[in-house]
Every structure is written in C-alpha cells, then in structure tokens.
Amino acid sequence: ACRLSRCCRAIDDVLFIDMSVSERRWATSRMYPSALELKTVCASPGVIQYLDLEIGHDRGGFHTRLYDKRDALRAAGKMDFVRRFPHPSSILADVCKYGCLVSFLHRIMRCDMRTKDFIAHAATRMAEMCTDGYEEKRLLLKLRSFMSSYHRPAYRWQSVCSQVRARFEAAMQGAQRSHHQDPFPDGTEMAHVQRGPAAA
C-alpha cells in the first residue's frame, strides 16, 4: 500500500513505480473488475508513456518529454493529420489564434526536460501553423517574446531561440539542418519556467 501511494492513476491509465509483478497484479485486481481485460503498454527499462508524457533515461538522468499518441498513430499510417489550432481564416481575434503557439510553448517548456526535445516540438508546431497559413514573421515574433520572457537561465534563451528558428526555417525550406556543431548534446537539461514575465 505504501508503494502504491507513490504511483499514479488516471481512470484507465496506471503508472506503477518501483513495484514487483506480483504487487502490480495485487493492485490492479483491486482497482479494476476481473471482467476487464488489462494489458501492459510499456515497461522499463524501455521508454514509459503515461498520459501526455514520455519518461526516459539518458546520461543526464531521468527526464520527460511531450508525448501525443496521435503523432505515433500518424507515423504508423493509422491516422490523418490533426489540426491542433484554429484555421487562420477563422473568425477569431489574431491574439487568440497566435496565442495557440504561446500556450503550446508553455506546455512543452513544462513537459520537455531536454533542450533538444523543446527545439524539435516548437519548430514542428511553428512549421505546421505556417504551412496552414499563419504568418512566419508573426510566429517568430511570438517565439522571441516568449523565450525572452520565460526561458531560464536567461543567458541561454537567445541560443535556444536561434536553434528553434533554424530548425523551423529548414522545415519550411524542406531542407535538413546541419548537425556538425550541436550546442545541445543529448542529456542537456531544459531550463526551468518562471511564472511571470522577466523583469526588464
């Protein structure tokens, strides 16, 4: 019961931490009816997927990154593209439409503990929005404003911002960015988020 208190449950998803097979069986037998078919989706030492997070381990230790099952289904050819933001021609104020990028940046800033993951997710979302008709210049302005206000440590926001921009522009040009000089090798931790805007 003490070990179970360290685990997480969200209706039909359970994350067991540091529990043996017999302990997991005991716990699930009391959580779910016997008629319900249960299956293990993932288990350590592999990558763990729980809700919208992917939990992994590298030379920097345990870390999380944003996980969207729809991306995996799309990669497997089982789902078409899903728009995750309003169409640019929709009857909404621009602040709402472009604010979707800002809210997504807040989300990945909290989910992605590795800089490379943040860069990849931010650039991909910006490319999707630009392809859909959003203005490239305004997307870049939103990115710069967000990074200068919320990225910590402050001295690194310009470097990370330039990496997102480079990857975004490469995606828009259909070219691959050169990785001969990678300033963020595997294991580089993502910065912490400041709750409010940075002081001038």
Rosetta blueprint (number, residue, H / E / L):
1 A L
2 C L
3 R L
4 L H
5 S H
6 R H
7 C L
8 C E
9 R E
10 A E
11 I L
12 D L
13 D E
14 V E
15 L E
16 F L
17 I L
18 D L
19 M L
20 S L
21 V H
22 S H
23 E H
24 R H
25 R H
26 W H
27 A H
28 T H
29 S H
30 R H
31 M H
32 Y L
33 P L
34 S L
35 A L
36 L L
37 E L
38 L L
39 K L
40 T L
41 V L
42 C L
43 A L
44 S L
45 P L
46 G L
47 V L
48 I E
49 Q E
50 Y E
51 L L
52 D L
53 L E
54 E E
55 I E
56 G E
57 H E
58 D E
59 R L
60 G L
61 G E
62 F E
63 H E
64 T E
65 R E
66 L E
67 Y L
68 D L
69 K H
70 R H
71 D H
72 A H
73 L H
74 R H
75 A H
76 A L
77 G L
78 K L
79 M L
80 D L
81 F L
82 V L
83 R L
84 R L
85 F L
86 P L
87 H L
88 P L
89 S L
90 S L
91 I L
92 L L
93 A L
94 D H
95 V H
96 C H
97 K H
98 Y H
99 G H
100 C H
101 L H
102 V H
103 S H
104 F H
105 L H
106 H H
107 R H
108 I H
109 M H
110 R H
111 C H
112 D L
113 M L
114 R E
115 T H
116 K H
117 D H
118 F H
119 I H
120 A H
121 H H
122 A H
123 A H
124 T H
125 R H
126 M H
127 A H
128 E H
129 M H
130 C H
131 T H
132 D L
133 G L
134 Y L
135 E L
136 E H
137 K H
138 R H
139 L H
140 L H
141 L H
142 K H
143 L H
144 R H
145 S H
146 F H
147 M H
148 S H
149 S H
150 Y H
151 H E
152 R L
153 P L
154 A H
155 Y H
156 R H
157 W H
158 Q H
159 S H
160 V H
161 C H
162 S H
163 Q H
164 V H
165 R H
166 A H
167 R H
168 F H
169 E H
170 A H
171 A H
172 M H
173 Q H
174 G L
175 A L
176 Q L
177 R L
178 S L
179 H L
180 H L
181 Q L
182 D L
183 P L
184 F L
185 P L
186 D L
187 G L
188 T L
189 E E
190 M L
191 A L
192 H L
193 V E
194 Q L
195 R L
196 G L
197 P L
198 A L
199 A L
200 A L
